[in-house]
Amino acid sequence: MINGLYSGAAAMQTLAKHQELISSNLMHVNSSGHRRVQPAVKQRFEETSPNTTVDLGPEVEKLTSDFTPGRITPTERPLDLSIAGDGFFVFEDDGGQPYLTRNGRLFRAPQSNILVNEDGIPIRGENGPITIDPDVSDREITIAADGTVSAGDREVGKILPVAYQNNGTLIPVGALGFTPGPDAIESEAPVKINQFTHELSNVHPVTELIALIVNTRQHEAVEKATRTLSDSLKEYIRS
């Protein structure tokens, strides 16, 4: 009976964590490049003797990211980019630490006219940061599928996106990006870039709302069962 109380408490804690993840996914449903996060749950057991196994209840073993492509939205901005299929845009700060994201919204830094993201971090170019002449308007900028950036009739650089053999080796950074893990291996597969398009989150609101309802009902059921066990234990102690 006491073991049942422990298992119930563990189950409610796991369901509460899942509730937090669902809420976070819904919060970022329109965030550029956000990847849906889901829990990997395992059942815990304790071997107390060769013939006895105690069920300790479930726990969240780790969090995993869903790398399926998100919703692609056409735009009229020449500096809005998306990736067709697998791959990531790479942004590098002064320390050279790569920041991987599916968010391809670019801007021109006010002073340097370097192509940067919303945080002012330059996108990786074949020969370093890509600079656009201030006299060139955004409408004159074209970006080819292979990442070649042209300002008017002149090539000014080439964006270098990257793909990995196993996206599971990437480490999440914040809500929108990743950094390569120690086991991350780059893929030789080409990454295709689309201009005038923008990728949103891969979270489906209806799916998350259904998961939210199911999770809430499960929590209520476990809470009721745990309370029943608790009341039974109280009666047993009194008797």
Accessible surface in RSA format (square Angstrom, percent):
REM  Atomic radii and reference values for relative SASA: ProtOr
REM  Chains: A
REM  Algorithm: Lee & Richards
REM  Probe-radius: 1.40
REM  Slices: 20
REM RES _ NUM      All-atoms   Total-Side   Main-Chain    Non-polar    All polar
REM                ABS   REL    ABS   REL    ABS   REL    ABS   REL    ABS   REL
RES MET A   1   111.26  57.6  61.69  40.8  49.57 118.0  69.35  59.0  41.90  55.5
RES ILE A   2    99.04  56.4  97.41  72.6   1.63   3.9  97.41  70.1   1.63   4.4
RES ASN A   3    55.38  38.2  51.02  49.3   4.36  10.5  26.47  63.7  28.91  27.9
RES GLY A   4    24.45  30.2   0.00   N/A  24.45  30.2  19.56  53.7   4.90  11.0
RES LEU A   5    38.92  21.7  36.73  26.3   2.19   5.5  37.05  26.0   1.86   5.0
RES TYR A   6   144.26  67.4 140.26  79.8   4.00  10.4  95.51  71.8  48.75  60.1
RES SER A   7    22.93  19.4  21.71  29.0   1.22   2.8  20.62  43.9   2.31   3.2
RES GLY A   8     8.55  10.5   0.00   N/A   8.55  10.5   8.01  22.0   0.53   1.2
RES ALA A   9    52.22  48.0  46.46  71.7   5.76  13.1  47.76  67.3   4.46  11.8
RES ALA A  10     8.71   8.0   3.99   6.2   4.72  10.7   7.65  10.8   1.06   2.8
RES ALA A  11    15.99  14.7  15.80  24.4   0.19   0.4  15.80  22.2   0.19   0.5
RES MET A  12    41.61  21.5  40.75  27.0   0.86   2.1  34.95  29.7   6.66   8.8
RES GLN A  13   135.32  75.7 128.03  93.6   7.29  17.4  41.90  89.2  93.42  70.9
RES THR A  14    12.67   9.0  10.35  10.5   2.32   5.5  10.53  14.1   2.14   3.2
RES LEU A  15    23.07  12.8  22.95  16.4   0.11   0.3  23.07  16.2   0.00   0.0
RES ALA A  16    45.01  41.4  39.83  61.5   5.18  11.8  43.80  61.7   1.22   3.2
RES LYS A  17    76.59  37.4  74.64  45.8   1.95   4.6  36.60  32.9  40.00  42.6
RES HIS A  18    52.35  28.6  52.35  36.4   0.00   0.0  32.42  33.4  19.93  23.2
RES GLN A  19    60.89  34.0  60.89  44.5   0.00   0.0  25.72  54.8  35.16  26.7
RES GLU A  20   105.39  60.5  96.19  72.8   9.20  21.9  41.75  80.8  63.64  52.0
RES LEU A  21    15.94   8.9  15.67  11.2   0.26   0.7  15.78  11.1   0.15   0.4
RES ILE A  22     3.05   1.7   3.05   2.3   0.00   0.0   3.05   2.2   0.00   0.0
RES SER A  23    56.20  47.5  48.81  65.1   7.39  17.0  34.19  72.8  22.01  30.8
RES SER A  24    42.09  35.6  38.72  51.7   3.36   7.8  22.10  47.1  19.99  28.0
RES ASN A  25     2.67   1.8   2.67   2.6   0.00   0.0   0.00   0.0   2.67   2.6
RES LEU A  26    42.42  23.6  33.69  24.1   8.73  21.9  33.94  23.8   8.48  22.8
RES MET A  27   138.80  71.9 106.04  70.2  32.75  78.0  75.75  64.4  63.05  83.5
RES HIS A  28    32.92  18.0  32.92  22.9   0.00   0.0  23.97  24.7   8.95  10.4
RES VAL A  29    26.79  17.6  26.79  24.3   0.00   0.0  26.79  23.3   0.00   0.0
RES ASN A  30   101.45  70.0  85.28  82.4  16.16  38.9  29.35  70.6  72.10  69.7
RES SER A  31    29.26  24.7  20.77  27.7   8.49  19.6  11.77  25.1  17.49  24.5
RES SER A  32    16.70  14.1  13.40  17.9   3.30   7.6   2.21   4.7  14.49  20.3
RES GLY A  33     0.47   0.6   0.00   N/A   0.47   0.6   0.00   0.0   0.47   1.1
RES HIS A  34     5.62   3.1   5.62   3.9   0.00   0.0   5.62   5.8   0.00   0.0
RES ARG A  35     7.63   3.2   4.04   2.1   3.59   8.5   3.02   4.1   4.61   2.8
RES ARG A  36    50.70  21.3  50.70  25.8   0.00   0.0   8.30  11.3  42.40  25.7
RES VAL A  37    39.03  25.7  37.52  34.0   1.51   3.6  37.52  32.6   1.51   4.1
RES GLN A  38    60.75  34.0  60.23  44.0   0.51   1.2  13.51  28.8  47.24  35.8
RES PRO A  39    27.51  20.1   8.99   8.2  18.52  67.3   8.99   7.4  18.52 115.1
RES ALA A  40    29.91  27.5  22.54  34.8   7.37  16.8  29.91  42.1   0.00   0.0
RES VAL A  41    80.11  52.7  45.62  41.3  34.49  83.1  45.62  39.6  34.49  93.5
RES LYS A  42    87.57  42.7  80.99  49.7   6.58  15.7  39.17  35.3  48.40  51.6
RES GLN A  43    82.42  46.1  60.83  44.5  21.58  51.4  29.61  63.0  52.81  40.1
RES ARG A  44    78.49  33.0  74.57  38.0   3.92   9.3  20.99  28.7  57.50  34.8
RES PHE A  45   119.05  59.6  88.05  54.5  31.01  80.7  88.05  53.4  31.01  88.7
RES GLU A  46    84.85  48.7  81.13  61.4   3.72   8.8  24.51  47.4  60.34  49.3
RES GLU A  47   128.58  73.8 100.28  75.9  28.30  67.4  60.99 118.0  67.59  55.2
RES THR A  48    74.65  53.1  37.95  38.5  36.70  87.5  41.68  56.0  32.98  49.9
RES SER A  49    46.04  38.9  36.52  48.7   9.52  21.9  40.41  86.1   5.63   7.9
RES PRO A  50   137.53 100.2  95.72  87.3  41.81 152.0 109.15  90.1  28.38 176.4
RES ASN A  51   146.73 101.2 109.81 106.1  36.92  88.9  35.64  85.8 111.09 107.4
RES THR A  52    65.69  46.7  61.99  62.8   3.70   8.8  41.84  56.2  23.84  36.0
RES THR A  53    73.90  52.6  44.18  44.8  29.72  70.8  26.95  36.2  46.95  71.0
RES VAL A  54    35.73  23.5  33.06  29.9   2.67   6.4  35.73  31.0   0.00   0.0
RES ASP A  55    50.68  35.5  48.95  48.7   1.73   4.1  18.71  44.0  31.97  31.9
RES LEU A  56    50.95  28.4  49.52  35.4   1.43   3.6  49.61  34.8   1.34   3.6
RES GLY A  57     0.35   0.4   0.00   N/A   0.35   0.4   0.35   1.0   0.00   0.0
RES PRO A  58    25.64  18.7  24.34  22.2   1.30   4.7  24.34  20.1   1.30   8.1
RES GLU A  59    58.98  33.9  57.27  43.3   1.71   4.1  16.47  31.9  42.51  34.7
RES VAL A  60    39.31  25.9  15.16  13.7  24.15  58.2  15.16  13.2  24.15  65.5
RES GLU A  61   101.70  58.4  73.31  55.5  28.39  67.6  18.33  35.4  83.37  68.1
RES LYS A  62   124.28  60.6 115.60  70.9   8.67  20.7  67.86  61.1  56.41  60.1
RES LEU A  63    82.77  46.1  56.57  40.5  26.20  65.9  56.72  39.8  26.05  70.1
RES THR A  64    46.41  33.0  41.21  41.8   5.20  12.4  40.47  54.4   5.94   9.0
RES SER A  65    23.54  19.9   7.55  10.1  15.98  36.8   2.10   4.5  21.44  30.0
RES ASP A  66    31.44  22.0  28.16  28.0   3.28   7.8   5.73  13.5  25.71  25.6
RES PHE A  67    51.87  25.9  29.97  18.6  21.89  57.0  31.11  18.9  20.76  59.4
RES THR A  68    76.64  54.5  73.13  74.1   3.51   8.4  68.05  91.4   8.59  13.0
RES PRO A  69    80.44  58.6  64.11  58.4  16.33  59.3  64.33  53.1  16.11 100.1
RES GLY A  70    10.92  13.5   0.00   N/A  10.92  13.5   2.48   6.8   8.44  18.9
RES ARG A  71    89.80  37.7  83.48  42.6   6.32  15.0  58.96  80.6  30.85  18.7
RES ILE A  72    81.87  46.6  54.27  40.4  27.60  66.5  54.27  39.1  27.60  74.9
RES THR A  73    54.18  38.5  53.23  54.0   0.95   2.3  45.10  60.6   9.08  13.7
RES PRO A  74   107.26  78.2  92.80  84.6  14.46  52.5  93.07  76.8  14.19  88.2
RES THR A  75    40.15  28.6  22.33  22.6  17.82  42.5  31.01  41.6   9.14  13.8
RES GLU A  76   136.09  78.1 130.04  98.4   6.05  14.4  51.00  98.6  85.08  69.5
RES ARG A  77    65.28  27.4  64.48  32.9   0.80   1.9  41.71  57.0  23.56  14.3
RES PRO A  78     7.19   5.2   7.19   6.6   0.00   0.0   7.19   5.9   0.00   0.0
RES LEU A  79     2.13   1.2   2.11   1.5   0.03   0.1   2.11   1.5   0.03   0.1
RES ASP A  80     1.96   1.4   1.96   2.0   0.00   0.0   0.00   0.0   1.96   2.0
RES LEU A  81     0.00   0.0   0.00   0.0   0.00   0.0   0.00   0.0   0.00   0.0
RES SER A  82     0.60   0.5   0.60   0.8   0.00   0.0   0.00   0.0   0.60   0.8
RES ILE A  83     3.37   1.9   0.34   0.3   3.04   7.3   0.37   0.3   3.00   8.1
RES ALA A  84    45.02  41.4  25.82  39.8  19.21  43.7  34.19  48.1  10.83  28.7
RES GLY A  85    42.65  52.6   0.00   N/A  42.65  52.6  32.26  88.5  10.40  23.3
RES ASP A  86    73.25  51.3  56.24  56.0  17.01  40.2  39.03  91.9  34.22  34.1
RES GLY A  87     0.08   0.1   0.00   N/A   0.08   0.1   0.00   0.0   0.08   0.2
RES PHE A  88     2.49   1.2   2.49   1.5   0.00   0.0   2.49   1.5   0.00   0.0
RES PHE A  89     0.05   0.0   0.05   0.0   0.00   0.0   0.05   0.0   0.00   0.0
RES VAL A  90     0.73   0.5   0.32   0.3   0.41   1.0   0.32   0.3   0.41   1.1
RES PHE A  91     0.27   0.1   0.09   0.1   0.18   0.5   0.09   0.1   0.18   0.5
RES GLU A  92    52.57  30.2  47.93  36.3   4.64  11.1   8.49  16.4  44.09  36.0
RES ASP A  93    68.25  47.8  56.50  56.2  11.75  27.8  23.32  54.9  44.93  44.8
RES ASP A  94   159.02 111.4 121.03 120.5  37.99  89.8  44.21 104.1 114.81 114.5
RES GLY A  95    73.88  91.1   0.00   N/A  73.88  91.1  38.30 105.1  35.58  79.7
RES GLY A  96    41.76  51.5   0.00   N/A  41.76  51.5  27.09  74.3  14.67  32.8
RES GLN A  97   101.43  56.7  96.63  70.6   4.80  11.4  46.35  98.6  55.09  41.8
RES PRO A  98    27.80  20.3  26.76  24.4   1.04   3.8  26.76  22.1   1.04   6.4
RES TYR A  99    52.47  24.5  51.91  29.5   0.55   1.4  37.44  28.1  15.03  18.5
RES LEU A 100     0.71   0.4   0.71   0.5   0.00   0.0   0.71   0.5   0.00   0.0
RES THR A 101     3.61   2.6   3.27   3.3   0.34   0.8   3.22   4.3   0.39   0.6
RES ARG A 102     9.52   4.0   8.57   4.4   0.95   2.3   4.96   6.8   4.57   2.8
RES ASN A 103    11.38   7.8  10.09   9.7   1.29   3.1   2.14   5.1   9.24   8.9
RES GLY A 104     0.02   0.0   0.00   N/A   0.02   0.0   0.02   0.1   0.00   0.0
RES ARG A 105    65.98  27.7  65.15  33.2   0.83   2.0   2.47   3.4  63.50  38.5
RES LEU A 106     0.04   0.0   0.04   0.0   0.00   0.0   0.04   0.0   0.00   0.0
RES PHE A 107    66.85  33.4  65.55  40.6   1.29   3.4  66.85  40.5   0.00   0.0
RES ARG A 108    48.26  20.3  28.12  14.3  20.14  48.0  17.22  23.5  31.04  18.8
RES ALA A 109    17.93  16.5  16.01  24.7   1.92   4.4  16.93  23.8   1.00   2.7
RES PRO A 110   126.86  92.5  93.18  84.9  33.68 122.4 104.28  86.1  22.58 140.4
RES GLN A 111   171.66  96.0 143.52 104.9  28.15  67.0  61.16 130.2 110.50  83.8
RES SER A 112    52.02  44.0  34.84  46.5  17.18  39.6  38.74  82.5  13.28  18.6
RES ASN A 113    23.21  16.0  23.21  22.4   0.00   0.0   0.72   1.7  22.50  21.7
RES ILE A 114    36.67  20.9  36.67  27.3   0.00   0.0  36.67  26.4   0.00   0.0
RES LEU A 115     0.01   0.0   0.00   0.0   0.01   0.0   0.00   0.0   0.01   0.0
RES VAL A 116     9.32   6.1   9.32   8.4   0.00   0.0   9.32   8.1   0.00   0.0
RES ASN A 117    12.95   8.9  10.77  10.4   2.18   5.3   5.66  13.6   7.29   7.0
RES GLU A 118    99.26  57.0  64.58  48.9  34.68  82.6  35.08  67.8  64.18  52.4
RES ASP A 119   117.14  82.1  84.93  84.5  32.21  76.2  22.68  53.4  94.46  94.2
RES GLY A 120    45.99  56.7   0.00   N/A  45.99  56.7  23.62  64.8  22.37  50.1
RES ILE A 121    43.73  24.9  42.85  31.9   0.88   2.1  43.73  31.5   0.00   0.0
RES PRO A 122    32.29  23.5  31.89  29.1   0.39   1.4  31.89  26.3   0.39   2.4
RES ILE A 123     1.55   0.9   0.41   0.3   1.13   2.7   0.41   0.3   1.13   3.1
RES ARG A 124    63.52  26.7  58.98  30.1   4.54  10.8  19.26  26.3  44.26  26.8
RES GLY A 125     6.82   8.4   0.00   N/A   6.82   8.4   0.12   0.3   6.70  15.0
RES GLU A 126    97.01  55.7  74.12  56.1  22.89  54.5  18.98  36.7  78.03  63.7
RES ASN A 127   141.93  97.9 102.31  98.9  39.62  95.4  42.06 101.2  99.87  96.5
RES GLY A 128    30.25  37.3   0.00   N/A  30.25  37.3  24.66  67.7   5.58  12.5
RES PRO A 129    80.45  58.6  61.38  56.0  19.07  69.3  61.62  50.9  18.84 117.1
RES ILE A 130     2.98   1.7   1.99   1.5   0.99   2.4   2.98   2.1   0.00   0.0
RES THR A 131    68.11  48.4  57.62  58.4  10.50  25.0  42.85  57.6  25.26  38.2
RES ILE A 132     0.00   0.0   0.00   0.0   0.00   0.0   0.00   0.0   0.00   0.0
RES ASP A 133    55.18  38.6  48.57  48.3   6.61  15.6  10.37  24.4  44.81  44.7
RES PRO A 134    98.33  71.7  72.49  66.1  25.84  93.9  73.51  60.7  24.82 154.2
RES ASP A 135   131.84  92.4 100.45 100.0  31.40  74.2  34.57  81.3  97.28  97.0
RES VAL A 136    23.99  15.8  21.94  19.9   2.05   4.9  22.63  19.7   1.36   3.7
RES SER A 137    55.57  47.0  46.32  61.8   9.25  21.3  48.70 103.7   6.87   9.6
RES ASP A 138    55.09  38.6  51.08  50.8   4.01   9.5  15.46  36.4  39.63  39.5
RES ARG A 139   161.17  67.7 136.60  69.6  24.58  58.5  64.15  87.7  97.03  58.8
RES GLU A 140    81.95  47.0  72.38  54.8   9.57  22.8  33.33  64.5  48.61  39.7
RES ILE A 141     1.34   0.8   0.00   0.0   1.34   3.2   0.00   0.0   1.34   3.6
RES THR A 142    73.21  52.1  72.80  73.8   0.41   1.0  62.00  83.3  11.21  17.0
RES ILE A 143     9.17   5.2   0.00   0.0   9.17  22.1   0.27   0.2   8.90  24.2
RES ALA A 144    49.89  45.9  37.49  57.9  12.40  28.2  48.42  68.2   1.47   3.9
RES ALA A 145    47.29  43.5  38.64  59.6   8.65  19.7  39.08  55.0   8.20  21.7
RES ASP A 146    78.13  54.7  64.59  64.3  13.54  32.0  40.75  95.9  37.38  37.3
RES GLY A 147     0.00   0.0   0.00   N/A   0.00   0.0   0.00   0.0   0.00   0.0
RES THR A 148    24.11  17.1  23.08  23.4   1.03   2.4  13.65  18.3  10.45  15.8
RES VAL A 149     0.00   0.0   0.00   0.0   0.00   0.0   0.00   0.0   0.00   0.0
RES SER A 150    20.45  17.3  20.45  27.3   0.00   0.0   6.13  13.0  14.33  20.1
RES ALA A 151     6.15   5.7   0.26   0.4   5.89  13.4   0.26   0.4   5.89  15.6
RES GLY A 152    39.84  49.1   0.00   N/A  39.84  49.1  24.49  67.2  15.35  34.4
RES ASP A 153   152.11 106.5 110.34 109.8  41.77  98.8  50.78 119.5 101.33 101.1
RES ARG A 154   134.70  56.6 131.43  67.0   3.27   7.8  64.24  87.8  70.46  42.7
RES GLU A 155   126.98  72.9 105.37  79.7  21.60  51.4  32.12  62.1  94.86  77.4
RES VAL A 156    30.47  20.1   3.20   2.9  27.27  65.7  10.54   9.2  19.93  54.1
RES GLY A 157    22.92  28.3   0.00   N/A  22.92  28.3  19.12  52.5   3.80   8.5
RES LYS A 158    62.05  30.3  61.50  37.7   0.54   1.3  17.75  16.0  44.30  47.2
RES ILE A 159     1.00   0.6   0.74   0.5   0.26   0.6   0.74   0.5   0.26   0.7
RES LEU A 160    59.13  32.9  58.30  41.7   0.83   2.1  58.43  41.0   0.70   1.9
RES PRO A 161    27.21  19.8   9.58   8.7  17.63  64.1   9.66   8.0  17.55 109.1
RES VAL A 162    10.78   7.1   8.03   7.3   2.75   6.6  10.78   9.4   0.00   0.0
RES ALA A 163     6.08   5.6   4.71   7.3   1.37   3.1   4.76   6.7   1.32   3.5
RES TYR A 164    15.24   7.1   8.42   4.8   6.83  17.8   2.43   1.8  12.81  15.8
RES GLN A 165   126.81  70.9  88.34  64.6  38.47  91.6  32.69  69.6  94.12  71.4
RES ASN A 166    85.54  59.0  81.14  78.4   4.40  10.6  25.93  62.4  59.61  57.6
RES ASN A 167    22.35  15.4  16.93  16.4   5.42  13.0   5.25  12.6  17.10  16.5
RES GLY A 168    61.42  75.7   0.00   N/A  61.42  75.7  30.13  82.7  31.28  70.1
RES THR A 169    31.09  22.1  19.49  19.8  11.60  27.6  26.81  36.0   4.28   6.5
RES LEU A 170    12.19   6.8   0.00   0.0  12.19  30.6   0.00   0.0  12.19  32.8
RES ILE A 171    82.95  47.2  82.36  61.4   0.59   1.4  82.95  59.7   0.00   0.0
RES PRO A 172    82.41  60.1  65.97  60.1  16.44  59.7  66.03  54.5  16.39 101.8
RES VAL A 173    60.65  39.9  56.70  51.3   3.95   9.5  59.45  51.7   1.20   3.2
RES GLY A 174    73.45  90.6   0.00   N/A  73.45  90.6  43.45 119.2  30.00  67.2
RES ALA A 175    43.74  40.2  21.95  33.9  21.79  49.6  30.33  42.7  13.41  35.5
RES LEU A 176    49.78  27.7  47.03  33.6   2.76   6.9  48.44  34.0   1.34   3.6
RES GLY A 177     2.53   3.1   0.00   N/A   2.53   3.1   0.00   0.0   2.53   5.7
RES PHE A 178     9.09   4.5   9.09   5.6   0.00   0.0   9.09   5.5   0.00   0.0
RES THR A 179    19.75  14.0  19.75  20.0   0.00   0.0  19.71  26.5   0.04   0.1
RES PRO A 180    41.05  29.9  24.47  22.3  16.58  60.3  24.47  20.2  16.58 103.1
RES GLY A 181     8.16  10.1   0.00   N/A   8.16  10.1   1.00   2.8   7.15  16.0
RES PRO A 182   133.56  97.3  89.49  81.6  44.07 160.2 103.45  85.4  30.11 187.1
RES ASP A 183   107.66  75.4  94.58  94.1  13.08  30.9  27.83  65.5  79.82  79.6
RES ALA A 184    24.28  22.3   0.69   1.1  23.59  53.7   0.69   1.0  23.59  62.5
RES ILE A 185   103.29  58.8  98.38  73.3   4.91  11.8 101.48  73.1   1.81   4.9
RES GLU A 186    97.94  56.2  84.20  63.7  13.74  32.7  27.70  53.6  70.24  57.3
RES SER A 187    33.45  28.3  18.88  25.2  14.57  33.6   4.94  10.5  28.52  40.0
RES GLU A 188   177.17 101.7 143.30 108.4  33.87  80.6  65.23 126.2 111.94  91.4
RES ALA A 189    58.74  54.0  44.26  68.3  14.48  32.9  50.25  70.8   8.49  22.5
RES PRO A 190   132.45  96.5 103.71  94.5  28.73 104.4 114.19  94.3  18.26 113.5
RES VAL A 191    19.59  12.9   5.20   4.7  14.39  34.7   6.50   5.6  13.09  35.5
RES LYS A 192   114.95  56.1 110.93  68.1   4.02   9.6  57.12  51.4  57.82  61.6
RES ILE A 193     2.89   1.6   0.00   0.0   2.89   7.0   0.00   0.0   2.89   7.8
RES ASN A 194    49.11  33.9  46.71  45.1   2.40   5.8  11.26  27.1  37.85  36.6
RES GLN A 195    32.42  18.1  16.63  12.2  15.79  37.6   7.56  16.1  24.86  18.9
RES PHE A 196    78.74  39.4  77.55  48.0   1.19   3.1  77.55  47.0   1.19   3.4
RES THR A 197    25.51  18.1  25.51  25.9   0.00   0.0  25.51  34.3   0.00   0.0
RES HIS A 198    17.22   9.4  17.22  12.0   0.00   0.0  13.46  13.9   3.76   4.4
RES GLU A 199     0.16   0.1   0.06   0.0   0.11   0.3   0.00   0.0   0.16   0.1
RES LEU A 200    32.05  17.8  32.05  22.9   0.00   0.0  32.05  22.5   0.00   0.0
RES SER A 201     0.01   0.0   0.00   0.0   0.01   0.0   0.00   0.0   0.01   0.0
RES ASN A 202     5.48   3.8   1.01   1.0   4.47  10.8   3.06   7.4   2.42   2.3
RES VAL A 203     0.56   0.4   0.00   0.0   0.56   1.4   0.00   0.0   0.56   1.5
RES HIS A 204   110.10  60.2 109.40  76.0   0.70   1.8  67.17  69.2  42.93  50.0
RES PRO A 205    55.97  40.8  55.97  51.0   0.00   0.0  55.97  46.2   0.00   0.0
RES VAL A 206   104.69  68.9 104.33  94.4   0.36   0.9 104.69  91.0   0.00   0.0
RES THR A 207    71.34  50.7  68.58  69.5   2.76   6.6  46.12  62.0  25.22  38.1
RES GLU A 208     1.16   0.7   1.16   0.9   0.00   0.0   0.00   0.0   1.16   0.9
RES LEU A 209    88.04  49.0  87.90  62.9   0.14   0.3  87.90  61.7   0.14   0.4
RES ILE A 210    99.37  56.5  99.10  73.8   0.27   0.7  99.37  71.6   0.00   0.0
RES ALA A 211    25.50  23.4  18.09  27.9   7.42  16.9  24.18  34.1   1.32   3.5
RES LEU A 212    45.72  25.5  45.72  32.7   0.00   0.0  45.72  32.1   0.00   0.0
RES ILE A 213    96.60  55.0  93.63  69.8   2.97   7.2  96.60  69.6   0.00   0.0
RES VAL A 214    73.25  48.2  71.30  64.5   1.95   4.7  73.22  63.6   0.03   0.1
RES ASN A 215     4.24   2.9   3.47   3.4   0.78   1.9   2.00   4.8   2.24   2.2
RES THR A 216    50.82  36.1  48.86  49.5   1.96   4.7  44.80  60.2   6.01   9.1
RES ARG A 217   155.36  65.2 150.47  76.7   4.89  11.6  43.42  59.3 111.94  67.8
RES GLN A 218    89.18  49.9  85.29  62.3   3.89   9.3  29.74  63.3  59.45  45.1
RES HIS A 219    55.17  30.2  55.17  38.3   0.00   0.0  35.38  36.5  19.78  23.0
RES GLU A 220    94.93  54.5  89.12  67.4   5.80  13.8  38.68  74.8  56.25  45.9
RES ALA A 221    61.89  56.9  49.27  76.0  12.62  28.7  56.96  80.2   4.94  13.1
RES VAL A 222    37.43  24.6  34.81  31.5   2.62   6.3  37.41  32.5   0.02   0.1
RES GLU A 223    65.34  37.5  64.72  49.0   0.62   1.5  11.63  22.5  53.71  43.9
RES LYS A 224   146.28  71.4 145.64  89.4   0.63   1.5  88.21  79.4  58.07  61.9
RES ALA A 225    56.30  51.8  48.29  74.5   8.01  18.2  54.94  77.4   1.36   3.6
RES THR A 226    20.62  14.7  20.24  20.5   0.38   0.9  18.75  25.2   1.87   2.8
RES ARG A 227   128.42  53.9 123.51  63.0   4.90  11.7  55.99  76.5  72.43  43.9
RES THR A 228    80.19  57.0  76.98  78.0   3.20   7.6  60.78  81.6  19.40  29.3
RES LEU A 229    57.23  31.9  57.13  40.9   0.09   0.2  57.23  40.2   0.00   0.0
RES SER A 230    34.53  29.2  33.63  44.9   0.90   2.1  12.19  26.0  22.34  31.3
RES ASP A 231    70.20  49.2  68.84  68.5   1.36   3.2  27.65  65.1  42.55  42.4
RES SER A 232    47.13  39.8  37.92  50.6   9.22  21.2  19.83  42.2  27.30  38.2
RES LEU A 233    35.22  19.6  35.22  25.2   0.00   0.0  35.22  24.7   0.00   0.0
RES LYS A 234   109.12  53.2 106.66  65.4   2.47   5.9  59.08  53.2  50.04  53.3
RES GLU A 235   101.78  58.4  98.49  74.5   3.29   7.8  43.79  84.7  57.99  47.3
RES TYR A 236   160.93  75.1 150.10  85.4  10.84  28.2 106.38  79.9  54.55  67.2
RES ILE A 237   127.19  72.4 101.75  75.8  25.43  61.3 107.05  77.1  20.14  54.7
RES ARG A 238   182.60  76.7 142.66  72.7  39.94  95.1  61.07  83.5 121.54  73.7
RES SER A 239   122.67 103.7  53.82  71.8  68.85 158.6  65.99 140.5  56.69  79.4
END  Absolute sums over single chains surface
CHAIN  1 A    13369.4      10872.3       2497.1       7659.8       5709.6
END  Absolute sums over all chains
TOTAL         13369.4      10872.3       2497.1       7659.8       5709.6
